[in-house]
Amino acid sequence: MNPIQMVDLKVQYQNIKAEVDAALQNVMNNTAFINGPEVKAFQEELQSYLGVKHVIPCANGTDALQIAMMALDLQPGDEVITASFTYVATAEVIALLKLKPVLVDVDPHTFNIDPAAIEKAITPKTKAIVPVHLFGQCADMDPILEIARKHNLYVIEDTAQAIGAKYTHRDGSVSTAGCMGHIGATSFFPSKNLGCYGDGGALFTNDDQLADSMRMIANHGQKVRYYHDSIGVNSRLDSMQAAILRIKLRKLDEYTAARNKAADFYDRAFADVPQLTTPARATNSTHVFHQYTLVSSGIDRFKMQEYLASKNIPSMVYYPVPLHMQKAYTDPRYKEGDFPITEELCKHVISLPMHTELTQEQLDYIVQEVKAFVGQ
Ligand SMILES: *Cc1c(COP(=O)(O)O)cnc(C)c1O
């Protein structure tokens, strides 16, 4: 049995090595390292995969969020609503741009932002909502889009963990994660579902003007070289990363299916383990299982991690500390107890190995050892 990893990029690479090596060699032969033909081709292929009008590649997912907020011309002091249970990047760019992050609690089952809590957090200063499609399934977008329309707010979807997830609207129509709000922001960090071999990110939009503006901001605020119309940033996807992403995009559906197969197996295996609640599936979203996250009860999950580690099984806690209790984000507006669901989740969640290359032998072994720890 191969060693078990949280994310097995080594075996994944071995399986696509010939294609990847040839593509990288091709970039080196062409030496168009930045903004080469691979970047343009990837952009077009991702547009058609997602069914979105514009994809704007950039350097990473955090930049994507920042460029989105700059393009919407949000001003210092404007309030931006986001989930208290998320990766720090979401709140980080809000704070960096001197906007005011307004946190709201999440749904205890899907772990995604609670639309009812969003509505309660709106003030005259609210300008945008940033739903995060956490762990691989879409936040409940219909009510979020409705609230946004009613209050004239922008919606920026943080889809770094949910590329390719599909949301079914109340009218039966289907949208892709990141393509429902004004802007979608994603990351191609190596461990993401569509990951490159370095840093990368992208923005999605159906709005021509926003697309123009984001392209300009990502490129030093210039449309014509050396003529700067606005203050921008330097945020580019390089050609080698684009070449790798083109290969992995062609495999993305297959990869998502492999993740779902592993998740289904875990679900069945832990269905009768009272100490572990398996992740709920939203009724209106597919799941791309960026993470497979259990909620534990009546056990010490850090002891479980130690036990699993002693059996060479990695596990992770995403995320141990809610945003409002992070040192950098302490704010007199918030105190412990304000976001009870987020706080409970941070105390009880544990994520198991989840990737595209898990073998049945590895899955059997992981399940066997998890059950051995809980005494089943
Ligand atoms: C990974 C991630 C980001 C940031 O992406 P980087 O490419 O690492 O900057 C933002 N939001 C969420 C939810 C993420 O998981």
The ligand as a Tripos MOL2 file, in Angstrom:
@<TRIPOS>MOLECULE
LIG
   15    15     1     0     0
SMALL
NO_CHARGES

@<TRIPOS>ATOM
      1 C1         -7.2350   28.5430   -0.6430 C.3       1 LIG1
      2 C2         -8.2900   29.5120   -0.3610 C.ar      1 LIG1
      3 C3         -8.1410   30.8730   -0.6370 C.ar      1 LIG1
      4 C4         -6.8420   31.5000   -1.0680 C.3       1 LIG1
      5 O1         -6.2210   30.9670   -2.1390 O.3       1 LIG1
      6 P1         -4.6270   31.1790   -2.3400 P.3       1 LIG1
      7 O2         -4.4070   30.7620   -3.7440 O.co2     1 LIG1
      8 O3         -3.9580   30.2950   -1.3410 O.co2     1 LIG1
      9 O4         -4.3330   32.6100   -2.1240 O.co2     1 LIG1
     10 C5         -9.2090   31.7110   -0.4170 C.ar      1 LIG1
     11 N1        -10.3700   31.2470    0.0790 N.ar      1 LIG1
     12 C6        -10.5510   29.9530    0.3910 C.ar      1 LIG1
     13 C7        -11.8690   29.5010    0.9320 C.3       1 LIG1
     14 C8         -9.5220   29.0360    0.2020 C.ar      1 LIG1
     15 O5         -9.6980   27.7610    0.5190 O.3       1 LIG1
@<TRIPOS>BOND
     1     1     2 1
     2     2     3 ar
     3     2    14 ar
     4     3     4 1
     5     3    10 ar
     6     4     5 1
     7     5     6 1
     8     6     7 2
     9     6     8 1
    10     6     9 1
    11    10    11 ar
    12    11    12 ar
    13    12    13 1
    14    12    14 ar
    15    14    15 1
@<TRIPOS>SUBSTRUCTURE
     1 LIG1         1 GROUP 0 **** ****
